Amino acid sequence: MGTSTTVECGLADGKTTNHFALSAGDPLPVPLTVFGGEDDRITADELEAWGEHTAAGTTVRRFPGGHFHLCESPAPVQRALAAALATVGAAERSTRC
C-alpha cells in the first residue's frame, strides 16, 4: 500500500471515528455485519461485542491485514459487504405485503 493510500485511509478512519456517537436505546431490529482485520489490535471479542446493539443477529468477518484491511485489499471486503447487503435486501423484500 502506497503512502498516499495509507494517508487517505487514515483520514477516512479518523473522520468516521470523530463523527460516530453511540447512544443508549433499544437494540437495532436489523442484523449487523462487523468487519475487522486479522492483524488489528481490535480483538475478536471486541468485534463480537457489537452484537449487543442488535436484536437480529451479528456476523463478524475478519480479513487479512491490520486496521486498514479495507485499504490494503478492498475486493474481499467489497464482496462481503455486497453479500451482507443483498441478504438484508432479500429479507426486506420477503416481508413486504
Distance bins in CASP14 RR format, pairs under 12 A and 6 or more apart:
PFRMAT RR
TARGET T0000
AUTHOR 0000-0000-0000
RMODE 2
METHOD distances of the structure
MODEL  1
1 7 0 0 0 0 0 1 0 0 0 0 0
1 8 0 0 0 0 1 0 0 0 0 0 0
1 9 1 0 0 1 0 0 0 0 0 0 0
1 10 0 0 0 0 0 1 0 0 0 0 0
1 65 0 0 0 0 0 1 0 0 0 0 0
1 66 0 0 0 0 0 1 0 0 0 0 0
1 67 0 0 0 0 0 1 0 0 0 0 0
1 68 1 0 0 1 0 0 0 0 0 0 0
1 69 0 0 0 0 0 1 0 0 0 0 0
1 70 0 0 0 0 0 1 0 0 0 0 0
1 71 1 0 0 1 0 0 0 0 0 0 0
1 72 1 0 1 0 0 0 0 0 0 0 0
1 73 0 0 0 0 1 0 0 0 0 0 0
1 74 0 0 0 0 0 1 0 0 0 0 0
2 8 0 0 0 0 1 0 0 0 0 0 0
2 9 0 0 0 0 1 0 0 0 0 0 0
2 68 0 0 0 0 0 1 0 0 0 0 0
2 71 0 0 0 0 1 0 0 0 0 0 0
2 72 0 0 0 0 0 1 0 0 0 0 0
3 9 0 0 0 0 0 1 0 0 0 0 0
3 10 0 0 0 0 0 1 0 0 0 0 0
3 71 0 0 0 0 0 1 0 0 0 0 0
4 10 0 0 0 0 0 1 0 0 0 0 0
4 11 0 0 0 0 0 1 0 0 0 0 0
4 71 0 0 0 0 0 1 0 0 0 0 0
5 11 0 0 0 0 0 1 0 0 0 0 0
5 12 0 0 0 0 0 1 0 0 0 0 0
5 68 0 0 0 0 1 0 0 0 0 0 0
5 70 0 0 0 0 0 1 0 0 0 0 0
5 71 1 0 1 0 0 0 0 0 0 0 0
5 72 0 0 0 0 1 0 0 0 0 0 0
5 73 0 0 0 0 0 1 0 0 0 0 0
5 74 0 0 0 0 0 1 0 0 0 0 0
6 12 0 0 0 0 0 1 0 0 0 0 0
6 13 0 0 0 0 0 1 0 0 0 0 0
6 66 0 0 0 0 0 1 0 0 0 0 0
6 67 0 0 0 0 0 1 0 0 0 0 0
6 68 1 0 0 1 0 0 0 0 0 0 0
6 71 1 0 0 1 0 0 0 0 0 0 0
6 72 0 0 0 0 1 0 0 0 0 0 0
7 13 0 0 0 0 0 1 0 0 0 0 0
7 14 0 0 0 0 0 1 0 0 0 0 0
7 68 0 0 0 0 0 1 0 0 0 0 0
7 71 0 0 0 0 0 1 0 0 0 0 0
8 14 0 0 0 0 0 1 0 0 0 0 0
8 15 0 0 0 0 0 1 0 0 0 0 0
8 68 0 0 0 0 1 0 0 0 0 0 0
8 70 0 0 0 0 0 1 0 0 0 0 0
8 71 1 0 0 1 0 0 0 0 0 0 0
9 15 0 0 0 0 0 1 0 0 0 0 0
9 16 0 0 0 0 0 1 0 0 0 0 0
9 65 0 0 0 0 0 1 0 0 0 0 0
9 66 0 0 0 0 0 1 0 0 0 0 0
9 67 0 0 0 0 1 0 0 0 0 0 0
9 68 1 0 1 0 0 0 0 0 0 0 0
9 69 0 0 0 0 1 0 0 0 0 0 0
9 70 1 0 0 1 0 0 0 0 0 0 0
9 71 1 1 0 0 0 0 0 0 0 0 0
9 72 0 0 0 0 1 0 0 0 0 0 0
9 73 0 0 0 0 0 1 0 0 0 0 0
9 74 0 0 0 0 0 1 0 0 0 0 0
10 16 0 0 0 0 1 0 0 0 0 0 0
10 17 0 0 0 0 1 0 0 0 0 0 0
10 18 0 0 0 0 0 1 0 0 0 0 0
10 67 0 0 0 0 1 0 0 0 0 0 0
10 68 1 0 0 1 0 0 0 0 0 0 0
10 70 0 0 0 0 0 1 0 0 0 0 0
10 71 0 0 0 0 1 0 0 0 0 0 0
11 17 0 0 0 0 0 1 0 0 0 0 0
11 18 0 0 0 0 0 1 0 0 0 0 0
11 68 0 0 0 0 0 1 0 0 0 0 0
11 71 0 0 0 0 0 1 0 0 0 0 0
12 18 0 0 0 0 0 1 0 0 0 0 0
12 19 0 0 0 0 0 1 0 0 0 0 0
12 67 0 0 0 0 0 1 0 0 0 0 0
12 68 0 0 0 0 1 0 0 0 0 0 0
12 70 0 0 0 0 1 0 0 0 0 0 0
12 71 0 0 0 0 1 0 0 0 0 0 0
13 19 0 0 0 0 0 1 0 0 0 0 0
13 20 0 0 0 0 0 1 0 0 0 0 0
13 40 0 0 0 0 0 1 0 0 0 0 0
13 42 0 0 0 0 0 1 0 0 0 0 0
13 66 0 0 0 0 0 1 0 0 0 0 0
13 67 1 0 0 1 0 0 0 0 0 0 0
13 68 1 0 0 1 0 0 0 0 0 0 0
13 69 0 0 0 0 0 1 0 0 0 0 0
13 70 0 0 0 0 1 0 0 0 0 0 0
13 71 0 0 0 0 1 0 0 0 0 0 0
14 20 0 0 0 0 1 0 0 0 0 0 0
14 67 0 0 0 0 0 1 0 0 0 0 0
14 68 0 0 0 0 0 1 0 0 0 0 0
16 67 0 0 0 0 0 1 0 0 0 0 0
16 70 0 0 0 0 0 1 0 0 0 0 0
17 67 0 0 0 0 0 1 0 0 0 0 0
22 28 0 0 0 0 0 1 0 0 0 0 0
22 49 0 0 0 0 0 1 0 0 0 0 0
22 50 0 0 0 0 0 1 0 0 0 0 0
22 52 0 0 0 0 0 1 0 0 0 0 0
22 53 1 0 0 1 0 0 0 0 0 0 0
23 53 0 0 0 0 0 1 0 0 0 0 0
24 52 0 0 0 0 0 1 0 0 0 0 0
24 53 0 0 0 0 1 0 0 0 0 0 0
25 52 0 0 0 0 0 1 0 0 0 0 0
25 53 0 0 0 0 1 0 0 0 0 0 0
25 54 0 0 0 0 0 1 0 0 0 0 0
25 55 0 0 0 0 0 1 0 0 0 0 0
26 52 0 0 0 0 0 1 0 0 0 0 0
26 53 0 0 0 0 1 0 0 0 0 0 0
26 54 0 0 0 0 0 1 0 0 0 0 0
26 55 1 0 0 1 0 0 0 0 0 0 0
26 56 0 0 0 0 0 1 0 0 0 0 0
27 50 0 0 0 0 0 1 0 0 0 0 0
27 51 0 0 0 0 1 0 0 0 0 0 0
27 52 1 0 0 1 0 0 0 0 0 0 0
27 53 1 0 1 0 0 0 0 0 0 0 0
27 54 1 0 1 0 0 0 0 0 0 0 0
27 55 1 0 1 0 0 0 0 0 0 0 0
27 56 0 0 0 0 1 0 0 0 0 0 0
27 57 0 0 0 0 1 0 0 0 0 0 0
27 58 0 0 0 0 0 1 0 0 0 0 0
28 50 0 0 0 0 0 1 0 0 0 0 0
28 51 0 0 0 0 1 0 0 0 0 0 0
28 52 0 0 0 0 0 1 0 0 0 0 0
28 53 1 0 1 0 0 0 0 0 0 0 0
28 54 1 0 1 0 0 0 0 0 0 0 0
28 55 1 0 0 1 0 0 0 0 0 0 0
28 56 1 0 0 1 0 0 0 0 0 0 0
28 57 0 0 0 0 1 0 0 0 0 0 0
28 58 0 0 0 0 0 1 0 0 0 0 0
28 88 0 0 0 0 0 1 0 0 0 0 0
29 53 0 0 0 0 0 1 0 0 0 0 0
29 54 1 0 0 1 0 0 0 0 0 0 0
29 55 1 0 1 0 0 0 0 0 0 0 0
29 56 1 0 1 0 0 0 0 0 0 0 0
29 57 0 0 0 0 0 1 0 0 0 0 0
29 88 0 0 0 0 0 1 0 0 0 0 0
29 91 0 0 0 0 0 1 0 0 0 0 0
29 92 0 0 0 0 0 1 0 0 0 0 0
29 95 0 0 0 0 0 1 0 0 0 0 0
30 51 0 0 0 0 0 1 0 0 0 0 0
30 53 0 0 0 0 0 1 0 0 0 0 0
30 54 1 0 0 1 0 0 0 0 0 0 0
30 55 0 0 0 0 1 0 0 0 0 0 0
30 56 1 0 1 0 0 0 0 0 0 0 0
30 57 0 0 0 0 1 0 0 0 0 0 0
30 58 0 0 0 0 0 1 0 0 0 0 0
30 59 0 0 0 0 0 1 0 0 0 0 0
30 84 0 0 0 0 0 1 0 0 0 0 0
30 85 0 0 0 0 0 1 0 0 0 0 0
30 87 0 0 0 0 0 1 0 0 0 0 0
30 88 1 0 0 1 0 0 0 0 0 0 0
30 89 0 0 0 0 0 1 0 0 0 0 0
30 91 0 0 0 0 1 0 0 0 0 0 0
30 92 0 0 0 0 1 0 0 0 0 0 0
30 95 0 0 0 0 0 1 0 0 0 0 0
31 50 0 0 0 0 0 1 0 0 0 0 0
31 51 0 0 0 0 1 0 0 0 0 0 0
31 53 0 0 0 0 0 1 0 0 0 0 0
31 54 1 0 0 1 0 0 0 0 0 0 0
31 55 0 0 0 0 1 0 0 0 0 0 0
31 56 1 0 1 0 0 0 0 0 0 0 0
31 57 1 0 1 0 0 0 0 0 0 0 0
31 58 1 0 0 1 0 0 0 0 0 0 0
31 59 1 0 0 1 0 0 0 0 0 0 0
31 60 0 0 0 0 0 1 0 0 0 0 0
31 84 0 0 0 0 1 0 0 0 0 0 0
31 85 0 0 0 0 0 1 0 0 0 0 0
31 87 1 0 0 1 0 0 0 0 0 0 0
31 88 1 0 0 1 0 0 0 0 0 0 0
31 89 0 0 0 0 0 1 0 0 0 0 0
31 90 0 0 0 0 0 1 0 0 0 0 0
31 91 0 0 0 0 1 0 0 0 0 0 0
31 92 0 0 0 0 0 1 0 0 0 0 0
32 47 0 0 0 0 0 1 0 0 0 0 0
32 48 0 0 0 0 0 1 0 0 0 0 0
32 49 0 0 0 0 0 1 0 0 0 0 0
32 50 1 0 1 0 0 0 0 0 0 0 0
32 51 1 0 0 1 0 0 0 0 0 0 0
32 52 0 0 0 0 1 0 0 0 0 0 0
32 53 1 0 0 1 0 0 0 0 0 0 0
32 54 1 0 1 0 0 0 0 0 0 0 0
32 55 0 0 0 0 0 1 0 0 0 0 0
32 56 1 0 0 1 0 0 0 0 0 0 0
32 57 1 0 0 1 0 0 0 0 0 0 0
32 58 1 0 1 0 0 0 0 0 0 0 0
32 59 1 0 0 1 0 0 0 0 0 0 0
32 60 0 0 0 0 1 0 0 0 0 0 0
32 61 0 0 0 0 0 1 0 0 0 0 0
32 84 0 0 0 0 1 0 0 0 0 0 0
32 87 0 0 0 0 0 1 0 0 0 0 0
32 88 0 0 0 0 0 1 0 0 0 0 0
33 47 0 0 0 0 0 1 0 0 0 0 0
33 50 0 0 0 0 1 0 0 0 0 0 0
33 51 0 0 0 0 0 1 0 0 0 0 0
33 54 0 0 0 0 0 1 0 0 0 0 0
33 56 0 0 0 0 0 1 0 0 0 0 0
33 57 0 0 0 0 1 0 0 0 0 0 0
33 58 1 0 0 1 0 0 0 0 0 0 0
33 59 1 0 1 0 0 0 0 0 0 0 0
33 60 1 0 0 1 0 0 0 0 0 0 0
33 61 1 0 0 1 0 0 0 0 0 0 0
33 62 0 0 0 0 0 1 0 0 0 0 0
33 77 0 0 0 0 0 1 0 0 0 0 0
33 80 1 0 0 1 0 0 0 0 0 0 0
33 81 1 0 0 1 0 0 0 0 0 0 0
33 82 0 0 0 0 0 1 0 0 0 0 0
33 83 0 0 0 0 1 0 0 0 0 0 0
33 84 1 0 1 0 0 0 0 0 0 0 0
33 85 0 0 0 0 1 0 0 0 0 0 0
33 86 0 0 0 0 0 1 0 0 0 0 0
33 87 0 0 0 0 1 0 0 0 0 0 0
33 88 0 0 0 0 1 0 0 0 0 0 0
34 40 0 0 0 0 0 1 0 0 0 0 0
34 42 0 0 0 0 1 0 0 0 0 0 0
34 43 0 0 0 0 0 1 0 0 0 0 0
34 44 0 0 0 0 1 0 0 0 0 0 0
34 45 0 0 0 0 0 1 0 0 0 0 0
34 46 0 0 0 0 1 0 0 0 0 0 0
34 47 1 0 1 0 0 0 0 0 0 0 0
34 48 1 0 0 1 0 0 0 0 0 0 0
34 49 0 0 0 0 1 0 0 0 0 0 0
34 50 1 0 1 0 0 0 0 0 0 0 0
34 51 1 0 0 1 0 0 0 0 0 0 0
34 52 0 0 0 0 0 1 0 0 0 0 0
34 53 0 0 0 0 0 1 0 0 0 0 0
34 54 0 0 0 0 0 1 0 0 0 0 0
34 57 0 0 0 0 0 1 0 0 0 0 0
34 58 1 0 0 1 0 0 0 0 0 0 0
34 59 1 0 0 1 0 0 0 0 0 0 0
34 60 1 0 1 0 0 0 0 0 0 0 0
34 61 1 0 0 1 0 0 0 0 0 0 0
34 62 0 0 0 0 1 0 0 0 0 0 0
34 63 0 0 0 0 0 1 0 0 0 0 0
34 77 0 0 0 0 0 1 0 0 0 0 0
34 80 0 0 0 0 0 1 0 0 0 0 0
34 81 0 0 0 0 0 1 0 0 0 0 0
34 84 0 0 0 0 1 0 0 0 0 0 0
35 42 0 0 0 0 0 1 0 0 0 0 0
35 47 0 0 0 0 1 0 0 0 0 0 0
35 50 0 0 0 0 0 1 0 0 0 0 0
35 58 0 0 0 0 0 1 0 0 0 0 0
35 59 0 0 0 0 1 0 0 0 0 0 0
35 60 0 0 0 0 1 0 0 0 0 0 0
35 61 1 0 1 0 0 0 0 0 0 0 0
35 62 1 0 0 1 0 0 0 0 0 0 0
35 63 1 0 0 1 0 0 0 0 0 0 0
35 65 0 0 0 0 0 1 0 0 0 0 0
35 66 0 0 0 0 0 1 0 0 0 0 0
35 67 0 0 0 0 0 1 0 0 0 0 0
35 68 0 0 0 0 0 1 0 0 0 0 0
35 69 1 0 0 1 0 0 0 0 0 0 0
35 70 1 0 0 1 0 0 0 0 0 0 0
35 73 0 0 0 0 0 1 0 0 0 0 0
35 74 0 0 0 0 0 1 0 0 0 0 0
35 76 0 0 0 0 1 0 0 0 0 0 0
35 77 1 0 0 1 0 0 0 0 0 0 0
35 78 0 0 0 0 0 1 0 0 0 0 0
35 79 0 0 0 0 0 1 0 0 0 0 0
35 80 1 0 0 1 0 0 0 0 0 0 0
35 81 1 0 0 1 0 0 0 0 0 0 0
35 83 0 0 0 0 0 1 0 0 0 0 0
35 84 0 0 0 0 1 0 0 0 0 0 0
36 42 1 0 0 1 0 0 0 0 0 0 0
36 43 0 0 0 0 0 1 0 0 0 0 0
36 44 0 0 0 0 1 0 0 0 0 0 0
36 46 0 0 0 0 1 0 0 0 0 0 0
36 47 1 0 1 0 0 0 0 0 0 0 0
36 48 0 0 0 0 0 1 0 0 0 0 0
36 50 0 0 0 0 0 1 0 0 0 0 0
36 59 0 0 0 0 0 1 0 0 0 0 0
36 60 1 0 0 1 0 0 0 0 0 0 0
36 61 1 0 0 1 0 0 0 0 0 0 0
36 62 1 0 1 0 0 0 0 0 0 0 0
36 63 1 0 0 1 0 0 0 0 0 0 0
36 64 0 0 0 0 0 1 0 0 0 0 0
36 65 0 0 0 0 1 0 0 0 0 0 0
36 66 1 0 0 1 0 0 0 0 0 0 0
36 67 0 0 0 0 1 0 0 0 0 0 0
36 68 0 0 0 0 0 1 0 0 0 0 0
36 69 1 0 0 1 0 0 0 0 0 0 0
36 70 0 0 0 0 1 0 0 0 0 0 0
36 72 0 0 0 0 0 1 0 0 0 0 0
36 76 0 0 0 0 0 1 0 0 0 0 0
36 77 0 0 0 0 1 0 0 0 0 0 0
36 80 0 0 0 0 0 1 0 0 0 0 0
37 43 0 0 0 0 0 1 0 0 0 0 0
37 44 0 0 0 0 1 0 0 0 0 0 0
37 46 0 0 0 0 0 1 0 0 0 0 0
37 47 0 0 0 0 1 0 0 0 0 0 0
37 60 0 0 0 0 0 1 0 0 0 0 0
37 61 0 0 0 0 1 0 0 0 0 0 0
37 62 1 0 1 0 0 0 0 0 0 0 0
37 63 1 0 1 0 0 0 0 0 0 0 0
37 64 1 0 0 1 0 0 0 0 0 0 0
37 65 1 0 1 0 0 0 0 0 0 0 0
37 66 1 0 1 0 0 0 0 0 0 0 0
37 67 1 0 0 1 0 0 0 0 0 0 0
37 68 0 0 0 0 1 0 0 0 0 0 0
37 69 1 0 1 0 0 0 0 0 0 0 0
37 70 0 0 0 0 1 0 0 0 0 0 0
37 71 0 0 0 0 0 1 0 0 0 0 0
37 72 0 0 0 0 1 0 0 0 0 0 0
37 73 0 0 0 0 0 1 0 0 0 0 0
37 76 0 0 0 0 0 1 0 0 0 0 0
37 77 0 0 0 0 1 0 0 0 0 0 0
37 80 0 0 0 0 0 1 0 0 0 0 0
38 44 0 0 0 0 1 0 0 0 0 0 0
38 47 0 0 0 0 0 1 0 0 0 0 0
38 60 0 0 0 0 0 1 0 0 0 0 0
38 61 0 0 0 0 0 1 0 0 0 0 0
38 62 1 0 1 0 0 0 0 0 0 0 0
38 63 1 0 0 1 0 0 0 0 0 0 0
38 64 1 0 1 0 0 0 0 0 0 0 0
38 65 1 0 1 0 0 0 0 0 0 0 0
38 66 1 0 0 1 0 0 0 0 0 0 0
38 67 0 0 0 0 0 1 0 0 0 0 0
38 69 1 0 0 1 0 0 0 0 0 0 0
38 72 0 0 0 0 0 1 0 0 0 0 0
38 73 0 0 0 0 0 1 0 0 0 0 0
38 76 0 0 0 0 0 1 0 0 0 0 0
39 62 0 0 0 0 1 0 0 0 0 0 0
39 63 0 0 0 0 1 0 0 0 0 0 0
39 64 1 0 0 1 0 0 0 0 0 0 0
39 65 1 0 1 0 0 0 0 0 0 0 0
39 66 1 0 1 0 0 0 0 0 0 0 0
39 67 0 0 0 0 1 0 0 0 0 0 0
39 68 0 0 0 0 0 1 0 0 0 0 0
39 69 0 0 0 0 1 0 0 0 0 0 0
39 72 0 0 0 0 1 0 0 0 0 0 0
39 73 0 0 0 0 0 1 0 0 0 0 0
40 46 0 0 0 0 1 0 0 0 0 0 0
40 47 0 0 0 0 1 0 0 0 0 0 0
40 62 0 0 0 0 1 0 0 0 0 0 0
40 63 0 0 0 0 1 0 0 0 0 0 0
40 64 0 0 0 0 0 1 0 0 0 0 0
40 65 1 0 0 1 0 0 0 0 0 0 0
40 66 1 0 1 0 0 0 0 0 0 0 0
40 67 1 0 1 0 0 0 0 0 0 0 0
40 68 0 0 0 0 1 0 0 0 0 0 0
40 69 1 0 0 1 0 0 0 0 0 0 0
40 70 0 0 0 0 0 1 0 0 0 0 0
40 72 0 0 0 0 0 1 0 0 0 0 0
41 47 0 0 0 0 0 1 0 0 0 0 0
41 65 0 0 0 0 0 1 0 0 0 0 0
41 66 0 0 0 0 1 0 0 0 0 0 0
41 67 1 0 0 1 0 0 0 0 0 0 0
41 68 0 0 0 0 0 1 0 0 0 0 0
42 48 0 0 0 0 0 1 0 0 0 0 0
42 49 0 0 0 0 0 1 0 0 0 0 0
42 50 0 0 0 0 0 1 0 0 0 0 0
42 60 0 0 0 0 0 1 0 0 0 0 0
42 62 0 0 0 0 1 0 0 0 0 0 0
42 65 0 0 0 0 0 1 0 0 0 0 0
42 66 0 0 0 0 1 0 0 0 0 0 0
42 67 1 0 0 1 0 0 0 0 0 0 0
42 68 0 0 0 0 0 1 0 0 0 0 0
42 69 0 0 0 0 0 1 0 0 0 0 0
43 49 0 0 0 0 1 0 0 0 0 0 0
43 60 0 0 0 0 0 1 0 0 0 0 0
43 62 0 0 0 0 0 1 0 0 0 0 0
44 50 0 0 0 0 0 1 0 0 0 0 0
44 58 0 0 0 0 0 1 0 0 0 0 0
44 60 1 0 0 1 0 0 0 0 0 0 0
44 61 0 0 0 0 0 1 0 0 0 0 0
44 62 1 0 0 1 0 0 0 0 0 0 0
45 51 0 0 0 0 0 1 0 0 0 0 0
45 52 0 0 0 0 0 1 0 0 0 0 0
45 60 0 0 0 0 1 0 0 0 0 0 0
46 52 0 0 0 0 0 1 0 0 0 0 0
46 60 0 0 0 0 1 0 0 0 0 0 0
46 62 0 0 0 0 0 1 0 0 0 0 0
47 58 0 0 0 0 1 0 0 0 0 0 0
47 59 0 0 0 0 0 1 0 0 0 0 0
47 60 1 0 1 0 0 0 0 0 0 0 0
47 61 0 0 0 0 1 0 0 0 0 0 0
47 62 1 0 0 1 0 0 0 0 0 0 0
47 63 0 0 0 0 0 1 0 0 0 0 0
48 54 0 0 0 0 0 1 0 0 0 0 0
48 57 0 0 0 0 0 1 0 0 0 0 0
48 58 1 0 0 1 0 0 0 0 0 0 0
48 59 0 0 0 0 0 1 0 0 0 0 0
48 60 1 0 1 0 0 0 0 0 0 0 0
48 61 0 0 0 0 0 1 0 0 0 0 0
48 62 0 0 0 0 0 1 0 0 0 0 0
49 58 0 0 0 0 1 0 0 0 0 0 0
49 60 0 0 0 0 1 0 0 0 0 0 0
50 57 0 0 0 0 1 0 0 0 0 0 0
50 58 1 0 1 0 0 0 0 0 0 0 0
50 59 0 0 0 0 1 0 0 0 0 0 0
50 60 1 0 0 1 0 0 0 0 0 0 0
50 61 0 0 0 0 0 1 0 0 0 0 0
51 57 1 0 0 1 0 0 0 0 0 0 0
51 58 1 1 0 0 0 0 0 0 0 0 0
51 59 0 0 0 0 1 0 0 0 0 0 0
51 60 0 0 0 0 1 0 0 0 0 0 0
52 58 0 0 0 0 1 0 0 0 0 0 0
54 88 0 0 0 0 0 1 0 0 0 0 0
56 87 0 0 0 0 0 1 0 0 0 0 0
56 88 0 0 0 0 1 0 0 0 0 0 0
56 91 0 0 0 0 1 0 0 0 0 0 0
56 92 0 0 0 0 0 1 0 0 0 0 0
57 84 0 0 0 0 0 1 0 0 0 0 0
57 87 0 0 0 0 0 1 0 0 0 0 0
57 88 0 0 0 0 0 1 0 0 0 0 0
57 91 0 0 0 0 0 1 0 0 0 0 0
58 84 0 0 0 0 0 1 0 0 0 0 0
59 80 0 0 0 0 1 0 0 0 0 0 0
59 81 0 0 0 0 0 1 0 0 0 0 0
59 83 0 0 0 0 1 0 0 0 0 0 0
59 84 1 0 0 1 0 0 0 0 0 0 0
59 87 0 0 0 0 1 0 0 0 0 0 0
59 88 0 0 0 0 0 1 0 0 0 0 0
60 80 0 0 0 0 0 1 0 0 0 0 0
60 84 0 0 0 0 0 1 0 0 0 0 0
61 69 0 0 0 0 0 1 0 0 0 0 0
61 70 0 0 0 0 0 1 0 0 0 0 0
61 76 0 0 0 0 1 0 0 0 0 0 0
61 77 0 0 0 0 1 0 0 0 0 0 0
61 78 0 0 0 0 0 1 0 0 0 0 0
61 79 0 0 0 0 0 1 0 0 0 0 0
61 80 1 0 1 0 0 0 0 0 0 0 0
61 81 0 0 0 0 1 0 0 0 0 0 0
61 83 0 0 0 0 1 0 0 0 0 0 0
61 84 0 0 0 0 1 0 0 0 0 0 0
62 69 0 0 0 0 1 0 0 0 0 0 0
62 76 0 0 0 0 0 1 0 0 0 0 0
62 77 0 0 0 0 0 1 0 0 0 0 0
62 80 0 0 0 0 0 1 0 0 0 0 0
63 69 1 0 1 0 0 0 0 0 0 0 0
63 70 1 0 0 1 0 0 0 0 0 0 0
63 71 0 0 0 0 0 1 0 0 0 0 0
63 72 0 0 0 0 1 0 0 0 0 0 0
63 73 1 0 0 1 0 0 0 0 0 0 0
63 74 0 0 0 0 1 0 0 0 0 0 0
63 75 0 0 0 0 0 1 0 0 0 0 0
63 76 1 0 1 0 0 0 0 0 0 0 0
63 77 1 0 1 0 0 0 0 0 0 0 0
63 78 0 0 0 0 0 1 0 0 0 0 0
63 79 0 0 0 0 0 1 0 0 0 0 0
63 80 1 0 0 1 0 0 0 0 0 0 0
63 81 0 0 0 0 0 1 0 0 0 0 0
64 70 0 0 0 0 0 1 0 0 0 0 0
64 72 1 0 0 1 0 0 0 0 0 0 0
64 73 1 0 0 1 0 0 0 0 0 0 0
64 75 0 0 0 0 0 1 0 0 0 0 0
64 76 1 0 0 1 0 0 0 0 0 0 0
64 77 0 0 0 0 0 1 0 0 0 0 0
65 71 0 0 0 0 1 0 0 0 0 0 0
65 72 1 0 1 0 0 0 0 0 0 0 0
65 73 1 0 0 1 0 0 0 0 0 0 0
65 74 0 0 0 0 0 1 0 0 0 0 0
65 76 0 0 0 0 0 1 0 0 0 0 0
65 77 0 0 0 0 0 1 0 0 0 0 0
66 72 1 0 0 1 0 0 0 0 0 0 0
66 73 0 0 0 0 0 1 0 0 0 0 0
66 77 0 0 0 0 0 1 0 0 0 0 0
68 74 0 0 0 0 0 1 0 0 0 0 0
68 77 0 0 0 0 0 1 0 0 0 0 0
69 75 0 0 0 0 0 1 0 0 0 0 0
69 76 0 0 0 0 1 0 0 0 0 0 0
69 77 1 0 0 1 0 0 0 0 0 0 0
69 78 0 0 0 0 0 1 0 0 0 0 0
69 80 0 0 0 0 0 1 0 0 0 0 0
70 76 0 0 0 0 1 0 0 0 0 0 0
70 77 1 0 1 0 0 0 0 0 0 0 0
70 78 0 0 0 0 1 0 0 0 0 0 0
70 80 0 0 0 0 0 1 0 0 0 0 0
70 81 0 0 0 0 1 0 0 0 0 0 0
71 77 0 0 0 0 1 0 0 0 0 0 0
71 78 0 0 0 0 0 1 0 0 0 0 0
73 79 0 0 0 0 0 1 0 0 0 0 0
73 80 0 0 0 0 0 1 0 0 0 0 0
74 80 0 0 0 0 0 1 0 0 0 0 0
74 81 0 0 0 0 1 0 0 0 0 0 0
74 82 0 0 0 0 0 1 0 0 0 0 0
75 81 0 0 0 0 0 1 0 0 0 0 0
75 82 0 0 0 0 0 1 0 0 0 0 0
76 82 0 0 0 0 0 1 0 0 0 0 0
76 83 0 0 0 0 0 1 0 0 0 0 0
77 83 0 0 0 0 0 1 0 0 0 0 0
77 84 0 0 0 0 0 1 0 0 0 0 0
78 84 0 0 0 0 0 1 0 0 0 0 0
78 85 0 0 0 0 0 1 0 0 0 0 0
79 85 0 0 0 0 0 1 0 0 0 0 0
79 86 0 0 0 0 0 1 0 0 0 0 0
80 86 0 0 0 0 0 1 0 0 0 0 0
80 87 0 0 0 0 0 1 0 0 0 0 0
81 87 0 0 0 0 0 1 0 0 0 0 0
81 88 0 0 0 0 0 1 0 0 0 0 0
82 88 0 0 0 0 0 1 0 0 0 0 0
82 89 0 0 0 0 0 1 0 0 0 0 0
83 89 0 0 0 0 0 1 0 0 0 0 0
83 90 0 0 0 0 0 1 0 0 0 0 0
84 90 0 0 0 0 0 1 0 0 0 0 0
84 91 0 0 0 0 0 1 0 0 0 0 0
85 91 0 0 0 0 0 1 0 0 0 0 0
85 92 0 0 0 0 0 1 0 0 0 0 0
86 92 0 0 0 0 0 1 0 0 0 0 0
86 93 0 0 0 0 0 1 0 0 0 0 0
87 93 0 0 0 0 0 1 0 0 0 0 0
87 94 0 0 0 0 0 1 0 0 0 0 0
88 94 0 0 0 0 0 1 0 0 0 0 0
88 95 0 0 0 0 0 1 0 0 0 0 0
89 95 0 0 0 0 1 0 0 0 0 0 0
89 96 0 0 0 0 0 1 0 0 0 0 0
90 96 0 0 0 0 0 1 0 0 0 0 0
END
